């Protein structure tokens, strides 16, 4: 683990945990510390529970039925694969004309069901973007780990296989939701591959015998570091599992980010001489941008800025704003990961790709809201703002999705 990816380096992000302990749901009885110290980026971990229903709060079998059969799901939110190959979307989707465009790639439910019955795996992609329960679960992992997280689900019929042996270029948690699935796992051919170092057919010839041959039961968790080749097959029952992708920043990411900042230095923009020489002074300028504090700051900012808003009740919140007073109970949205940056000019609250700039007189109040782990009212915020100013501040933060009214229906 690099300094930029340890839990201590991300603790300053300051996002309160969601009500669901996502990491506990995933790992218990293995502790987060044991996972990070003994397994992360090192070796696979199998947590055997055989606890049916454990992961239904993220995605259950009935949810898959609803998504596939009742939601008019469209490409790329789903796809079908069989025996290592993707089925042509034209065979199970259609474009529905609707002015001014069309609903492209909409599922033909009867065709999807037929292909699934014939052995095709239904892949539900990017659940963290379009399935609220999965989005909240992934955000809980992001809060705990400080890394971007994604989720796909794989619904495989009995005696079938979606993908052949391959490795992933990101770490994964596999959550077996229902049914069971056999996993065969090999030692890495490429250790900790980058995104550009994808599996190739030539890699298969370099595989040794599996080091793990296991069957995951409903409620079990499997962790695989990136680069560990694997294949999974449903046995005598249908299988549903969620693959949770973990994307910690790497050392090469840190170097690229520092080099990117060098674009503001004219010496780095000069033409390279014919001999390819990079002067010592130039390398020293780069090294000055690589102290641990600067590396951690860039990694943290990239992570915070890249989170997507989870605003499941925002219409209700905005409608309730006219009733908001300085005594109305508020809370910081549990799914927000944010950072407060202070300066002589005031402060900037960064979250979900936004920069909310605030004047000096509002800094104490917004700092209290940023740190809040319990409900509060605008009247309780510290600092120089009067009642009207505090009300203006909290209303703005509700509109931006940082705060929410605790009971917007009152």
C-alpha positions as CSV (number, residue, x, y, z in Angstrom):
1,X,0.0,0.0,0.0
2,X,1.3,3.5,-0.8
3,X,1.0,6.4,1.7
4,X,-1.7,7.9,-0.5
5,X,-4.0,4.9,-0.2
6,X,-3.8,4.1,3.5
7,X,-6.9,4.7,5.6
8,X,-5.1,7.3,7.7
9,X,-4.4,9.4,4.5
10,X,-8.1,9.5,3.7
11,X,-9.5,10.1,7.2
12,X,-9.3,13.9,6.7
13,X,-12.0,13.7,4.0
14,X,-14.4,13.8,6.9
15,X,-17.5,12.1,5.6
16,X,-19.6,10.5,8.3
17,X,-20.4,6.9,7.8
18,X,-23.8,5.9,6.4
19,X,-26.2,4.0,8.6
20,X,-25.2,0.8,7.0
21,X,-21.7,-0.5,7.9
22,X,-20.8,-1.5,4.3
23,X,-17.3,-2.7,5.1
24,X,-18.7,-4.8,8.0
25,X,-21.4,-6.2,5.8
26,X,-18.7,-7.2,3.4
27,X,-15.9,-8.5,5.7
28,X,-17.2,-9.5,9.1
29,X,-15.8,-11.3,11.1
30,X,-12.6,-10.2,9.4
31,X,-11.7,-6.7,10.7
32,X,-10.8,-3.8,8.3
33,X,-7.4,-3.7,9.8
34,X,-6.7,-7.4,9.2
35,X,-8.0,-7.0,5.7
36,X,-5.7,-4.0,4.9
37,X,-2.7,-5.5,6.6
38,X,-2.9,-9.1,5.6
39,X,-4.8,-9.3,2.3
40,X,-5.2,-6.1,0.4
41,X,-3.0,-6.2,-2.8
42,X,-1.4,-9.4,-1.4
43,X,-3.6,-12.5,-1.6
44,X,-7.2,-13.7,-1.9
45,X,-9.5,-13.8,1.1
46,X,-12.5,-16.1,1.4
47,X,-15.1,-15.3,4.2
48,X,-17.4,-18.3,4.3
49,X,-20.7,-17.7,6.0
50,X,-23.4,-19.6,4.0
51,X,-25.8,-16.9,5.2
52,X,-28.6,-16.6,2.7
53,X,-30.1,-13.1,2.4
54,X,-27.0,-11.3,3.8
55,X,-26.6,-9.1,0.7
56,X,-30.3,-8.7,-0.2
57,X,-30.2,-5.1,1.1
58,X,-27.7,-4.3,-1.8
59,X,-29.4,-6.4,-4.5
60,X,-31.6,-9.4,-4.3
61,X,-33.0,-11.9,-6.8
62,X,-36.3,-10.1,-6.9
63,X,-34.5,-6.9,-7.6
64,X,-32.9,-8.5,-10.7
65,X,-36.3,-9.6,-11.9
66,X,-37.6,-6.0,-11.4
67,X,-34.7,-4.4,-13.2
68,X,-34.7,-6.8,-16.2
69,X,-38.5,-7.3,-16.6
70,X,-40.2,-4.1,-15.3
71,X,-37.8,-1.1,-15.7
72,X,-37.3,-0.9,-19.5
73,X,-33.6,-1.3,-18.8
74,X,-31.3,-0.2,-21.6
75,X,-27.8,-0.8,-22.8
76,X,-25.2,-0.2,-21.2
77,X,-26.9,-0.8,-17.9
78,X,-27.1,-4.5,-18.8
79,X,-25.7,-7.0,-21.3
80,X,-25.7,-10.7,-22.0
81,X,-22.6,-12.9,-22.1
82,X,-22.1,-16.7,-22.7
83,X,-19.1,-18.9,-22.7
84,X,-16.7,-15.9,-22.6
85,X,-18.3,-14.0,-25.4
86,X,-20.8,-11.1,-25.4
87,X,-24.0,-11.7,-27.3
88,X,-24.9,-9.2,-29.9
89,X,-27.2,-6.5,-28.3
90,X,-29.3,-6.5,-31.5
91,X,-30.5,-9.9,-30.7
92,X,-32.1,-9.0,-27.4
93,X,-32.7,-5.2,-27.5
94,X,-34.6,-2.7,-29.6
95,X,-34.8,1.0,-30.3
96,X,-38.1,2.6,-29.4
97,X,-38.8,5.7,-31.5
98,X,-39.8,8.7,-29.4
99,X,-39.4,12.3,-30.3
100,X,-37.0,14.0,-30.4
101,X,-34.8,10.8,-30.4
102,X,-35.3,7.2,-29.3
103,X,-34.9,4.9,-26.4
104,X,-32.0,3.0,-27.8
105,X,-30.9,-0.4,-26.7
106,X,-34.1,-1.2,-24.7
107,X,-34.4,-4.8,-23.4
108,X,-36.7,-7.2,-25.2
109,X,-37.7,-9.0,-22.1
110,X,-38.9,-12.2,-23.8
111,X,-35.6,-12.4,-25.7
112,X,-33.5,-11.8,-22.6
113,X,-35.4,-14.5,-20.7
114,X,-34.9,-17.0,-23.6
115,X,-31.2,-16.3,-23.8
116,X,-30.8,-16.6,-20.1
117,X,-32.7,-19.9,-20.0
118,X,-30.3,-21.1,-22.8
119,X,-27.2,-20.3,-20.6
120,X,-26.5,-16.6,-21.0
121,X,-25.4,-14.6,-17.9
122,X,-27.2,-11.3,-17.3
123,X,-24.7,-8.7,-16.4
124,X,-26.2,-5.6,-14.6
125,X,-23.5,-2.9,-15.1
126,X,-22.7,0.1,-13.0
127,X,-25.3,-0.5,-10.3
128,X,-23.7,2.2,-8.3
129,X,-25.1,4.7,-10.9
130,X,-28.7,3.5,-11.3
131,X,-29.7,1.2,-8.3
132,X,-30.0,3.3,-5.1
133,X,-29.3,0.5,-2.6
134,X,-26.1,-0.4,-4.4
135,X,-25.1,3.3,-4.7
136,X,-25.5,3.7,-0.9
137,X,-23.5,0.5,-0.2
138,X,-20.7,1.5,-2.5
139,X,-20.6,5.0,-1.0
140,X,-20.3,3.3,2.5
141,X,-17.2,1.4,1.2
142,X,-15.8,4.7,-0.3
143,X,-16.2,6.4,3.1
144,X,-14.5,3.5,4.9
145,X,-11.6,3.0,2.4
146,X,-11.2,6.3,0.7
147,X,-11.2,4.7,-2.8
148,X,-13.6,4.9,-5.7
149,X,-15.9,1.9,-5.8
150,X,-18.2,0.4,-8.5
151,X,-20.6,-2.6,-8.6
152,X,-21.8,-5.0,-11.3
153,X,-24.0,-8.0,-10.8
154,X,-23.9,-11.4,-12.6
155,X,-27.0,-13.6,-12.8
156,X,-25.9,-17.0,-14.2
157,X,-28.2,-20.0,-14.9
158,X,-27.3,-23.4,-13.6
159,X,-24.4,-25.3,-15.3
160,X,-23.4,-22.2,-17.2
161,X,-20.4,-19.9,-17.4
162,X,-20.3,-16.2,-18.4
163,X,-16.6,-15.6,-18.8
164,X,-13.5,-17.7,-19.3
165,X,-10.4,-17.4,-17.2
166,X,-9.1,-13.8,-17.0
167,X,-7.7,-11.3,-14.6
168,X,-9.2,-7.9,-13.5
169,X,-7.2,-4.7,-13.5
170,X,-8.9,-3.6,-10.2
171,X,-9.3,-5.3,-6.9
172,X,-12.7,-6.9,-6.3
173,X,-15.0,-8.1,-3.5
174,X,-17.4,-10.8,-4.7
175,X,-20.6,-11.0,-2.8
176,X,-22.5,-14.3,-3.4
177,X,-26.2,-13.2,-3.1
178,X,-28.0,-16.4,-3.9
179,X,-27.3,-19.9,-5.3
180,X,-23.6,-21.0,-5.4
181,X,-20.7,-20.7,-7.8
182,X,-17.4,-22.5,-8.3
183,X,-14.3,-20.3,-8.5
184,X,-10.9,-21.5,-9.7
185,X,-8.2,-18.9,-8.9
186,X,-4.6,-18.9,-10.2
187,X,-1.4,-17.1,-9.1
188,X,-0.8,-13.8,-11.1
189,X,0.8,-13.8,-14.4
190,X,1.1,-10.0,-14.1
191,X,1.4,-8.7,-10.5
192,X,-0.9,-5.8,-9.8
193,X,-1.6,-4.9,-13.4
194,X,-2.5,-1.4,-14.5
195,X,-5.7,-0.7,-16.5
196,X,-3.7,-0.9,-19.7
197,X,-2.3,-4.4,-18.8
198,X,-5.5,-6.3,-19.6
199,X,-5.7,-10.1,-19.9
200,X,-4.7,-11.5,-23.3
201,X,-5.0,-15.0,-24.8
202,X,-1.2,-15.4,-24.5
203,X,-1.5,-15.1,-20.7
204,X,-3.5,-18.3,-20.5
205,X,-0.5,-20.3,-21.7
206,X,1.5,-19.1,-18.7
207,X,-1.0,-20.2,-16.0
208,X,-0.1,-22.7,-13.4
209,X,-2.7,-25.0,-11.7
210,X,-5.3,-23.2,-9.6
211,X,-4.2,-22.3,-6.1
212,X,-7.8,-22.1,-4.9
213,X,-10.8,-24.1,-6.0
214,X,-13.8,-23.0,-4.0
215,X,-17.6,-22.9,-4.1
216,X,-19.1,-19.7,-2.8
217,X,-22.4,-20.1,-1.0
218,X,-25.1,-17.4,-0.5
219,X,-23.7,-14.9,2.0
220,X,-20.0,-15.6,1.4
221,X,-17.5,-13.0,0.4
222,X,-14.4,-13.4,-1.8
223,X,-11.7,-10.8,-2.1
224,X,-9.3,-10.9,-5.1
225,X,-6.4,-8.5,-5.6
226,X,-6.1,-7.3,-9.2
227,X,-4.1,-9.6,-11.4
228,X,-5.2,-12.9,-10.0
229,X,-6.6,-15.0,-12.9
230,X,-9.9,-16.7,-12.2
231,X,-13.0,-18.3,-13.7
232,X,-16.4,-18.9,-12.2
233,X,-19.1,-21.5,-13.1
234,X,-22.6,-22.0,-11.8
235,X,-23.1,-25.6,-10.7
236,X,-26.5,-27.2,-10.2
237,X,-28.3,-24.0,-9.3
238,X,-28.7,-20.5,-10.6
239,X,-26.3,-18.0,-9.2
240,X,-26.4,-14.3,-8.5
241,X,-23.3,-12.5,-7.3
242,X,-22.2,-8.9,-7.1
243,X,-18.7,-7.9,-8.1
244,X,-17.6,-4.8,-6.3
245,X,-14.6,-3.1,-8.0
246,X,-12.1,-1.2,-5.8
247,X,-9.9,1.4,-7.4
248,X,-7.2,2.7,-5.0
249,X,-4.9,5.3,-6.4
250,X,-1.5,3.8,-7.3
251,X,2.0,5.3,-7.1
252,X,2.1,5.8,-10.9
253,X,-1.2,7.8,-10.5
254,X,0.6,10.0,-8.0
255,X,3.5,10.5,-10.3
256,X,1.3,11.4,-13.2
257,X,-0.7,13.8,-11.1
258,X,2.5,15.6,-10.0
259,X,3.8,15.7,-13.5
260,X,0.4,17.1,-14.7
261,X,0.9,20.0,-12.3
262,X,4.2,20.8,-13.9
263,X,2.4,22.2,-16.9
264,X,2.3,25.5,-15.1
265,X,6.2,25.6,-15.2
266,X,7.6,26.9,-18.5
267,X,10.7,24.8,-18.1
268,X,8.7,21.7,-18.5
269,X,7.1,23.1,-21.7
270,X,10.3,23.7,-23.5
271,X,11.2,21.5,-26.5
272,X,13.2,18.3,-25.7
273,X,16.8,18.5,-26.9
274,X,18.0,16.1,-29.5
275,X,19.9,14.0,-27.0
276,X,16.9,13.5,-24.7
277,X,18.6,15.1,-21.7
278,X,16.5,16.2,-18.7
279,X,18.5,18.5,-16.5
280,X,19.0,17.9,-12.8
281,X,17.2,21.1,-12.1
282,X,14.2,19.9,-14.0
283,X,14.0,16.7,-12.0
284,X,14.4,18.7,-8.8
285,X,11.4,20.8,-9.7
286,X,9.4,17.6,-10.2
287,X,10.7,16.1,-6.9
288,X,9.5,19.3,-5.1
289,X,6.0,18.4,-6.0
290,X,6.3,14.8,-4.7
291,X,6.5,15.4,-0.9
292,X,4.0,13.1,0.9
293,X,1.6,16.0,1.9
294,X,1.3,17.1,-1.7
295,X,0.8,13.6,-3.0
296,X,-1.9,12.9,-0.4
297,X,-3.6,16.2,-1.1
298,X,-3.8,15.5,-4.9
299,X,-5.1,11.9,-4.3
300,X,-7.7,13.1,-1.8
301,X,-8.9,16.0,-4.0
302,X,-9.2,13.6,-7.0
303,X,-11.2,11.2,-4.9
304,X,-13.5,13.8,-3.4
305,X,-14.2,15.6,-6.7
306,X,-15.0,12.4,-8.5
307,X,-17.8,11.2,-6.2
308,X,-21.3,11.3,-7.8
309,X,-24.2,12.8,-5.9
310,X,-26.8,10.4,-4.3
311,X,-29.9,12.6,-4.0
312,X,-32.8,10.2,-3.6
313,X,-35.2,12.8,-2.1
314,X,-33.9,16.1,-3.6
315,X,-37.2,17.1,-5.1
316,X,-38.9,16.8,-1.7
317,X,-36.0,18.7,-0.1
318,X,-36.3,21.7,-2.5
319,X,-40.1,21.8,-2.1
320,X,-39.6,22.0,1.6
321,X,-37.2,25.0,1.5
322,X,-39.9,27.7,1.9
323,X,-40.7,26.2,5.3
324,X,-37.1,26.0,6.5
325,X,-36.4,28.2,9.6
326,X,-33.4,28.7,11.8
327,X,-35.0,26.1,14.1
328,X,-35.6,23.4,11.5
329,X,-33.6,20.2,12.2
330,X,-31.0,19.5,9.5
331,X,-28.3,16.9,8.9
332,X,-25.3,16.6,6.7
333,X,-26.2,14.1,3.9
334,X,-24.7,10.8,5.1
335,X,-23.6,9.9,1.5
336,X,-21.6,13.1,1.0
337,X,-17.8,12.9,1.0
338,X,-16.5,16.4,1.2
339,X,-13.4,18.5,2.1
340,X,-13.3,22.0,3.4
341,X,-10.4,24.2,2.2
342,X,-9.7,27.4,4.1
343,X,-7.9,30.5,2.9
344,X,-7.6,34.2,3.7
345,X,-10.5,34.8,1.3
346,X,-12.8,32.5,3.2
347,X,-13.4,28.8,2.5
348,X,-14.2,26.4,-0.3
349,X,-16.4,23.4,0.3
350,X,-15.6,20.7,-2.2
351,X,-17.8,17.7,-2.9
352,X,-19.3,15.8,-5.8
353,X,-17.5,17.9,-8.4
354,X,-18.7,21.2,-6.9
355,X,-16.8,24.1,-5.3
356,X,-19.0,26.1,-3.0
357,X,-17.1,29.3,-2.2
358,X,-17.9,31.1,1.1
359,X,-16.8,34.4,2.6
360,X,-14.8,34.7,5.8
361,X,-17.8,35.4,8.0
362,X,-19.4,32.1,7.0
363,X,-16.3,29.9,7.6
364,X,-17.1,28.9,11.2
365,X,-20.7,28.0,10.4
366,X,-19.8,25.9,7.3
367,X,-17.0,24.2,9.2
368,X,-19.5,23.1,11.9
369,X,-21.9,21.9,9.2
370,X,-19.0,20.0,7.6
371,X,-18.0,18.3,10.8
372,X,-21.6,17.6,12.0
373,X,-22.3,13.9,12.8
374,X,-25.7,14.6,14.4
375,X,-28.7,16.7,13.5
376,X,-28.5,20.5,14.1
377,X,-30.4,23.7,13.4
378,X,-29.1,26.8,11.6
379,X,-29.5,28.8,14.9
380,X,-26.9,26.5,16.5
381,X,-24.2,27.2,14.0
382,X,-21.3,29.2,15.4
383,X,-19.6,32.3,13.9
384,X,-20.3,35.8,12.8
385,X,-23.4,35.2,10.7
386,X,-26.7,36.5,12.0
387,X,-29.9,34.5,11.8
388,X,-30.7,35.7,8.3
389,X,-27.2,34.8,7.1
390,X,-27.3,31.4,8.7
391,X,-30.6,30.7,7.0
392,X,-29.2,31.8,3.6
393,X,-26.2,29.5,4.1
394,X,-28.1,26.4,5.0
395,X,-30.7,26.9,2.3
396,X,-27.8,27.1,-0.2
397,X,-26.3,23.9,1.2
398,X,-29.6,22.1,0.9
399,X,-29.9,23.2,-2.8
400,X,-26.4,22.0,-3.5
401,X,-27.2,18.6,-1.9
402,X,-24.8,18.9,1.1
403,X,-27.5,19.3,3.8
404,X,-31.0,17.9,4.0
405,X,-34.0,18.7,6.2
406,X,-34.4,15.9,8.7
407,X,-38.2,15.7,8.2
408,X,-39.1,17.6,5.0
409,X,-42.7,16.6,5.3
410,X,-43.4,18.6,8.5
